[in-house]
Amino acid sequence: MKQGPVLYEGKAKIVSQGETGRLIHYFKDSATAFNAQKKAEFPGKGALNLAISEVVFKALTAAQIPHHFIQRLDERSFESMSLQMIPAEVVVRNRVAGSLAQRLQEPEGALLSIPVVEFFLKNDAKGDPLVSEDILVAFYAQRQEDLQECRRLSLAVNQAVRPLFAAAQLELVDFKLEFGRDDEGRLFVADEFSPDTCRLWDVSTGEKFDKDRFRRDQGDLLEGYREVLKRLSQQ
Amino acid sequence: MKQGPVLYEGKAKIVSQGETGRLIHYFKDSATAFNAQKKAEFPGKGALNLAISEVVFKALTAAQIPHHFIQRLDERSFESMSLQMIPAEVVVRNRVAGSLAQRLQEPEGALLSIPVVEFFLKNDAKGDPLVSEDILVAFYAQRQEDLQECRRLSLAVNQAVRPLFAAAQLELVDFKLEFGRDDEGRLFVADEFSPDTCRLWDVSTGEKFDKDRFRRDQGDLLEGYREVLKRLSQQ
């Protein structure tokens, strides 16, 4: 597998040029929170996140939801399509938690009667502000149709992935997606799907198995991620 | 005109029960900003805001946009329909300004290529947080169709009112609306439309004629409001 120059290094991944039209994503062991103000290393986290993401991407394939994942290369790397990224983080929520609980000043855990989709501008320097689709169109030159399709695909991902976690006795509270366009303008789910980018609560006890363990110093992060992978693998 | 008990006292208005199915709105002279952390009295502001609102409501009538304004009663009071209010503040923006400029960390005045509609939960105690239509449906029991209609009407108001101010050499930068439903479920533009609830900039000089004069200590508030009414009256 040809590995070209690093194109992008983020808080948890390194993306390099791969074969023509492809990228290589390498999962780091770093965890960051609060826009990287809190940082730590968790040896093995990268491999766990890749393994969990792979399970999810395979579920998306089964649900005929287009995504960028092509194949795993090794314990920490996978090959993907090379896409023109939409500069947004799309968050789907089934319960009130995290920044939404803060914004509404409501307790975490309140049920939402329908899944909620929120768009955030992907811009660390500006603190990833909450934006509407309107603002992404009016100020960030995005196409209305693309954002509608992102919304539709996000809800489809929710429908496809919730049962997968539910079968593992985990409730999918919320998750973040990113999207990219290929040369023909088709949209694909991109980035990763891991406990770094979603909230997973035990359906019986409410125990958290996601990055909130790190954000809030609630238990061993790796133990949580290992448990998620173990439960998914038993399905 | 029968005036019944006070139903609601807000930062800038007092609403009382009127004849059956009607309300009486009384405009106070108080100005508040930053969720009432900054306060002052401006003798005559209430009358100016009513006079400006009346001009706008008449323009909405001409544009066949349903609204709650029935008639002016005196210098500071008007009679309206009594509606079931939607618990949201709907903001329409033609340029980046105010809280959007802060949120995006972008300079004020940048043009938006299409008008943007944003919903805020109407709840002072929670700081009027930004919410999507989804959240108003999923957590605040609003009907999707009503919010779509609020959005449609908000853009119609923008189209109807921008030319009115443009003819007065004033640019309508943004404004806030509220909506209510009658017994048959029809939606009406409610509340007021004044320099307390919109931004108006001189088209040539960019001088501000709205509540930002007070928020930012930029000039005499009453002088600004008087100039708005004078220019509108000369049309």
Interface residues (C-beta under 8 A of the other chain):
Chain A: V96 L100 R103 L104 Q105 E106 A110 L112 S113 I114 P115 V116 V117 E118 L121 A125 K126 G127 P129 L130 V131 S132 D134 I135 V137 A138 F139 A141
Chain B: V96 L100 R103 L104 Q105 E106 A110 L112 S113 I114 P115 V116 V117 E118 L121 A125 K126 G127 P129 L130 V131 S132 D134 I135 V137 A138 F139 A141
